[in-house]
Amino acid sequence: MSAFGDDRDADPNGPERTRALLPRAQTWAAFDGTTIVATAATIDHGLIVPGGAVLPMAGLTAVMVRPTHRRRGLLRELMRRHQDDARARGFAIGGLWSSEASIYGRFGYGLATEGDVLEIPDARTLELAAPRELDELEWIDEPTARALLPAIYARSVALRPGALVRSDLWWRERRFLEAPFMRGGASLRRHVLARRGGTYVGYVQYRQRPGWSDGLPAGKLEIVELVAVDARAEATLWQLALHVDLFPHVSWWNAPVDDVLAWSVTNSRQIRRRRNDGLWLRVEDVAVALAARTFDGDGAVRFAVEDTTWELVVEGGHAVRCAPTTESAELVMSRATLGALYLGGVPASRLARANLIAGSPEALRRADRMFVSAVVPWCPELF
Ligand SMILES: CC(C)(COP(=O)(O)OP(=O)(O)OC[C@H]1O[C@@H](n2cnc3c(N)ncnc32)[C@H](O)[C@@H]1OP(=O)(O)O)[C@@H](O)C(=O)NCCC(=O)NCCS
């Protein structure tokens, strides 16, 4: 299917790779005669929730409808199959990345993580605000990256709500896949580690797109991923990415919104940012999902989603009670809004200002104290 406009179908190993990632039982296709005209699939992911627990997530992917068959309800039917299957297999949560922000709210998904599209047209102009201690750097080849990156990633995102656990298969078939459609004419991935003593504390992966302008270097360095266990390692890797000779134009399609860069330079307007939506979540099982995460504030709140009112009581950072109640709700929201609230990236009071939650200012303040996560959610993984 060519819905995303790339030529991944032309990759001779494509079908085999797709089969490995998508078990047959979790893929759906609509046929017109013998021709496939629409597809969808579920990938079983592990979602890191506030506190670091991993909640199994039904990840929707490969949603495509042929232009000849659009707007006839095929997506709606595929969504029904996907969600029925997810519920039957006991998933408390479903997630997806959306090609357009307007599609999935109607299916109960709310925006749970955001990222920034960063463009630094000339990194040489950035002025560091204050010197700081940095880590060592180590250039590594692809086989070494395959061996070392998974453990560094796991350590770096262990407490990051919205990040996904990566299986060996995922690393092999998605993170290290070098199909032409993924490169879009840029170089192979480069890998650089940050090292402190004998321990690896982060890595940056990037591609290069050489270029010259009037005889001057104008190459582009495209960050694929930069993850670090702490701010010092993060700053170290930024220093590297911003100072590759001949590549002054630096970009990253999905930087965490709390990255260290903007506050590390005096002239942050040299960094252009566009906020982008990331992971969309649908909470299938409210009790299981809320029991999985921790909360930064204790308290109690009653909220209604669809026709059920829930009583949530948090003590010591954990939901000690989350069950239906016959008492009246203090907050009323849709299932999609609960998905937006779930990882703690956006306060309930802000959603209320957007008319997505109804409730008193006092109940909203209580919900803010309970739900908002001190660690900002981020999903490094597009699937
Ligand atoms: C997006 C896409 C899957 C929609 O498929 P479709 O079969 O035309 O959708 P349906 O006819 O089932 O529409 C279901 C509902 O979603 C709405 N909808 C569909 N596509 C939409 C879009 N791009 N933006 C906003 N609403 C959309 C329809 O209007 C309909 O709403 P309604 O039930 O209130 O009338 C299809 O256009 C497509 O393949 N696009 C290119 C690839 C892509 O973007 N895939 C999604 C990847 S996340």
The ligand as a MOL file (V3000), in Angstrom:
LIG
                    3D

  0  0  0     0  0            999 V3000
M  V30 BEGIN CTAB
M  V30 COUNTS 48 50 0 0 0
M  V30 BEGIN ATOM
M  V30 1 C -7.2530 8.4170 7.0630 0
M  V30 2 C -7.8740 7.2640 6.2940 0
M  V30 3 C -7.3770 5.9370 6.8580 0
M  V30 4 C -9.4050 7.3640 6.4440 0
M  V30 5 O -10.0240 6.2120 5.9270 0
M  V30 6 P -11.5400 6.2200 5.4200 0
M  V30 7 O -11.9100 4.8050 5.1340 0
M  V30 8 O -11.6970 7.2130 4.3470 0
M  V30 9 O -12.3290 6.7120 6.7160 0
M  V30 10 P -13.8670 6.4110 7.0680 0
M  V30 11 O -14.7080 6.5470 5.8240 0
M  V30 12 O -14.0050 5.1270 7.8060 0
M  V30 13 O -14.1610 7.6170 8.0490 0
M  V30 14 C -14.5130 7.4410 9.4190 0
M  V30 15 C -14.7180 8.8240 10.0060 0
M  V30 16 O -13.4470 9.4880 10.0780 0
M  V30 17 C -13.5110 10.7270 9.3540 0
M  V30 18 N -12.2100 10.9210 8.6970 0
M  V30 19 C -11.5830 10.0660 7.8710 0
M  V30 20 N -10.4080 10.5640 7.4990 0
M  V30 21 C -10.2710 11.7650 8.1060 0
M  V30 22 C -9.2680 12.7720 8.0830 0
M  V30 23 N -8.1530 12.6200 7.3610 0
M  V30 24 N -9.4770 13.8770 8.8340 0
M  V30 25 C -10.5900 14.0340 9.5560 0
M  V30 26 N -11.5930 13.1010 9.5980 0
M  V30 27 C -11.4240 11.9920 8.8720 0
M  V30 28 C -14.6220 10.5520 8.3600 0
M  V30 29 O -15.1480 11.7820 7.9690 0
M  V30 30 C -15.5970 9.7230 9.1700 0
M  V30 31 O -16.2660 10.5650 10.0970 0
M  V30 32 P -17.8010 10.3090 10.4960 0
M  V30 33 O -17.9050 8.8790 10.9070 0
M  V30 34 O -18.0380 11.2810 11.5900 0
M  V30 35 O -18.5720 10.5790 9.2440 0
M  V30 36 C -7.5270 7.3420 4.7850 0
M  V30 37 O -7.9050 8.5980 4.2840 0
M  V30 38 C -6.0700 7.1280 4.4590 0
M  V30 39 O -5.6490 6.0080 4.1790 0
M  V30 40 N -5.2760 8.2000 4.4890 0
M  V30 41 C -3.8440 8.1160 4.1480 0
M  V30 42 C -3.0510 7.2780 5.1640 0
M  V30 43 C -3.3080 7.7140 6.5690 0
M  V30 44 O -3.3080 8.8990 6.8800 0
M  V30 45 N -3.5340 6.7340 7.4500 0
M  V30 46 C -3.7350 6.9630 8.8720 0
M  V30 47 C -2.4650 6.6320 9.5370 0
M  V30 48 S -2.4880 7.0360 11.2380 0
M  V30 END ATOM
M  V30 BEGIN BOND
M  V30 1 1 1 2
M  V30 2 1 2 3
M  V30 3 1 2 4
M  V30 4 1 2 36
M  V30 5 1 4 5
M  V30 6 1 5 6
M  V30 7 2 6 7
M  V30 8 1 6 8
M  V30 9 1 6 9
M  V30 10 1 9 10
M  V30 11 2 10 11
M  V30 12 1 10 12
M  V30 13 1 10 13
M  V30 14 1 13 14
M  V30 15 1 14 15
M  V30 16 1 15 16
M  V30 17 1 15 30
M  V30 18 1 16 17
M  V30 19 1 17 18
M  V30 20 1 17 28
M  V30 21 1 18 19
M  V30 22 1 18 27
M  V30 23 2 19 20
M  V30 24 1 20 21
M  V30 25 1 21 22
M  V30 26 2 21 27
M  V30 27 1 22 23
M  V30 28 2 22 24
M  V30 29 1 24 25
M  V30 30 2 25 26
M  V30 31 1 26 27
M  V30 32 1 28 29
M  V30 33 1 28 30
M  V30 34 1 30 31
M  V30 35 1 31 32
M  V30 36 2 32 33
M  V30 37 1 32 34
M  V30 38 1 32 35
M  V30 39 1 36 37
M  V30 40 1 36 38
M  V30 41 2 38 39
M  V30 42 1 38 40
M  V30 43 1 40 41
M  V30 44 1 41 42
M  V30 45 1 42 43
M  V30 46 2 43 44
M  V30 47 1 43 45
M  V30 48 1 45 46
M  V30 49 1 46 47
M  V30 50 1 47 48
M  V30 END BOND
M  V30 END CTAB
M  END
